[in-house]
Each structure stands twice: as C-alpha cells, then as structure tokens.
C-alpha cells in the first residue's frame, strides 16, 4: 500500500535546515512548531517539479482557544478575546507536485524518547494515511512516519463536535521508511529521536473520510509531544521567500514507500 510520496526525502532535508535555525536542547523547554514550505525540483522528487501551491501558517482565529478553554463564548466567556491560533497546512493542487507544507518541532533534547504524539484537527479538513503526519528521525538515522489516519481518534475536549483529537501511542501506528529500520519503540528505553516534524503533502486529488472530494488542507492545534501541548505559534511559510542554504546530505532513507 503506497502511503507516502517521493518528495518525503527532500522535505526531510528542508526540515533539517529549518530545525537548525531554532534549537532547544533543554529537555524542559516548551516545544514549538515552526512552519515551513518546501518547493522542489523534478530531480529532487523523481516526478513533477514543485510549484507555489503550499502554505504553512499559524493564524489567529483558525484554531482552538490558546488558553485551553472551550471554543464557544457561551460555554466559556473567557475565550472571547483569545487569539485562537491554529496551524494551517495547505497543498492547493495535485499530490504528485514536488511541494509540501509542514512544521518543524523544536524544544526537545537529542536522544529524547517518545511516550505519545498527536494533535487536534478541525473536522472537515484532511486526515489521511500520509498527511498530516509526523516524520520522526532516530539518532541512528532511520525515519518513521505516523499518519493521521493511523492515530487513535476521540472528540477534542475544547470542541468535541467540531474537532477531533488524534494520538499515537503504540508501535503499530508508526511505520518505518525503510525495511532496514528497526521497529519503533515508545517509552523509556525506546527509540531515541533527533528530529521531529509534521508534514503535509497530500493534495486536492487525495480524498479522505473527512473530505471525500479532496480538500487539500488540514487545520491543526494542540500538537502533542510527550504530553506537552503546542497550543499556538507564529510564522507564515509559503515558499515565496525560500531559503537556499545547503541541505544536510543525510537523507534518512525517507524516499522509501511503505
């Protein structure tokens, strides 16, 4: 079953570059999710070259209340003036286009092990096998994927009718990018990680249960890394002001399809 796409490799390299711009090795630091957009060449993805159809952005009014309150002023008047920041990930075109949107997660020490990952997504936006997904790179150089559809869903506490919470807590929910990779292990003594990102690269031609016609975007909030929630952030990335720094040659075997 083809779950992921050829541009995953190049996207991981972009994530490496961006992840190097903001680092936090303190295990007690609050994680952050930094938006990025990747637009690649045909050689980088082995298919159609990328185009300007991707956006990743933290936007006010897009998400759930940043203060953790209920998403209606009737239920929680204190949320009236809350920014309601949410992370928009959009790909406004075909999946095969060599482009991706996402966010690099920083604020954890190299060698951290994971007890859980997750996020809340707005109902009606995309939750597919391949996107949005976590890309997890181990300290051994192997990459693993945790796609939204493989997560455990439940009503999101802040708005159970309009948002869904997804959690990854078991090895069966995490897929290696290469057959050579050892099984992913959660918990103390488990797989140590060096990089973590959220990737969105399924376009408007990839329908899902939530979006049978293919909406090509997801809205996320409350990104969960070991029980710490990233409720808000800053930044807009749309590929227009693309960074051209040299990329790390470590490709983590990300170009393998599961």
N, C-alpha and C positions, 0 to 999 in steps of 0.2 A: 504493500500500500504506500503510495507516494504521499508523504505528509509535509515535506519541506521543499524548498526551492533552491535553484542553483546559486542565487545571489546571497545565500546564507554565509558562504565563506567570506566574501568581500565585506559584508556587513559586519562580521565579527572583527575584521581588521579595522574598520572605521570605529567600532566601539572601543577597540584598544587605544586608538589615538585619542579619542574624546575622554576615555576613562583616565588617561594620563594627565589630562588638564586639571582635574579636580580629584585629589586623592584624600583619603582619610583612613589611616591605619589604626586609629584608636577603636578598639572593639566596642567602646561605649558611645561612640559618636552616633548621632542620629542619621540614618541613611537618607540619601537624596536620590531623586530620579532626574537626570539631566537629558532633555530632549536632543535628538539628533535626526538628521535626514541623510540618506545615502543615495547618490545617483551614480551608477557605474557604467562602464563601457561594456561592449559586447564580449570582449575578451575576458573581462573580469567575471562575467556571469555565464558565459557559454550560450548566450541567446541574445534576444533583442537588447540593444543598449537602453540605458535608463533615460527617463525624461522627468520633467518637473511636475510630477503628479503626487508627490508625497509631502506630508506635513506632520510634524510632531510639536505639540504646544501645550503648555499649562495655561488654561484660560479661565478667567473668572466667570461664574455663572454656569459653567459647564459640568461641574461635579457636585458632590455632596458637601454639606457644611464642613468647613475645615475644623470647627470646634468640636466635632463629633456628635453634634445634636441632630435632631430629626429634620428631615428635608421638607418640612412644611411649617410655616409660621403659626398655623393653627395648633399644631402639636407642640411646637417649641418656639415661642416668640423670640427667644434669644438668637435665633438664626437669621432674623430679618436682615441684619446688616453684615452677615458673614460673607466673605468673598466667594464661597462655593467654588473653589478652584478644582478643575478636573483636567486630566491628561487626554487630549485628543490625539489619536493616531489615525492617519488617513492615507489611503492609496487610491487615487481617483483615476483608475484605469486598469489595464489587464495585469494579472498576476505575473506573467512572464516578463514584463518590463523590469529591467535591472535597476530597481529602486526599492527602498524600504524606509520606513519611519520607525522610530523607537526611542528608548530612553536608557542611558547607562546608569546603573545603580552604583553609587559610591557610599562610603561610610562604614565599611566593614574591613577587618584585617585580613590580609592574605593568609590562607590556611584555615579560614573560618569553615565550620561545618554547618549544615542547614538542618533545622528541625521542621520548618514549614516555609512555603512560599504561597503567594496568592495576590488577589486584587478583587475589587468590586467592579463590575461593568454595567453600563446602562442598558437595560433591556431594549431590544430592537437593534442594537449595534452588534457587530460581528463577534462571534465566539466560535472559532473553527479549530480544526485539528492542528493547523500550523500557525495560526495567528488569532489574537496576540499570543505570544509565547515567551517564556523565559529561555534565554540562552545561558547556559551555565558552563563555565570553563574551569576544569580542575587544575590544581597545581601541577599535575602530571601532563597537562597539555591536551587532555581529552575534552570534547564538548558534548553537552547533553541538552535535550530540548524538553520543555514541559509546556505543551499546547493547551490552550484554554479548554477545549472540549474534553481533555483528559482529566480535568480537575473535578473535585467534588463540589457540586453547586448547592447553594442554600440561599434563602432570601437575605438580602443585605440588611443589617439591623437598622441603618439610618433611613431606609426607604424600601421596605420589603416588597412592595407592589411594583416598583419601577426599576429596581436594581437587583442584581444577583451577585452573591459572593462566591468566589472560586478558591479552593485550597488544594495544594499539592503537599502530601504528607507521606506518601508511600513510593517505593522504588518502581512499582508497576506503572506509575503515572509519568515517569521520566524516561526518555528514550535516548540512547547513545547515537551520536552522529556517525560513529564508525564501529564496525563489528569487532575491532581490536580493543575497544574501550572496555574496562571492567565495569560490572554493574554499579549503578549509582546507589549510594547508601546514605540515608538520612540519619541524623542524630550524632551524639558523641562517638568519636572513633570512626565516623563515616567519611564520605568523600570530602576532601578539603578543596576549597574553591579559590580561584584567583581573580575571576571576572564574572560579572553578572549583568545581564541586560534584558530588557523587554523589546521584542522585535515584532513589527507589523509589516508583512509583505504579501498578504492575500488581497487581490484587487476586487473590482466590481463584477468580475466574471466568476467569482468563487462564492456561491451561495452557502448559507448555513441555516440551522434550525431557526435562529432568531431573524435572519434576513434571507428569506427564500429567493429573492430576486438579486441578491448580492449588493450590499450597501457600501462595501469597501472602506469601512471605518469602524473604529471602536472608541468608546469613551470610558476611561478607567479612573479609578480613585482608590484610596486606601490600599496602596501597594504594600504587601506584607512580606517582610524579610525577618524570619525568626520571631514573629510576634510583634515586631515594631512596624507601625503603620506610617507610610509616607502619605500624608493627607493633602499636601499642597506642594507647589514648586514654582519655578519661574523659567522663562525662556521659550522662544519660538524658533524652530528649525524647519526650513522649507527647501534647503538645497540651493537657494539662490546665492548665498554667501558661503559657498562650500570651502572647507579648509583643504589645503593641498599638501599638508605635511607628509613626509614619507611614512608609510604604514609599516607596522611590525610584520616581519616575514612569517611569524608564527600563525599558520592558518588553522590550527586546531582540528584539522580533518573535517571542517564544517561543510565541505561540499559533498558529503555523503548523504544520500537519501535513506531514510529508514524503510 
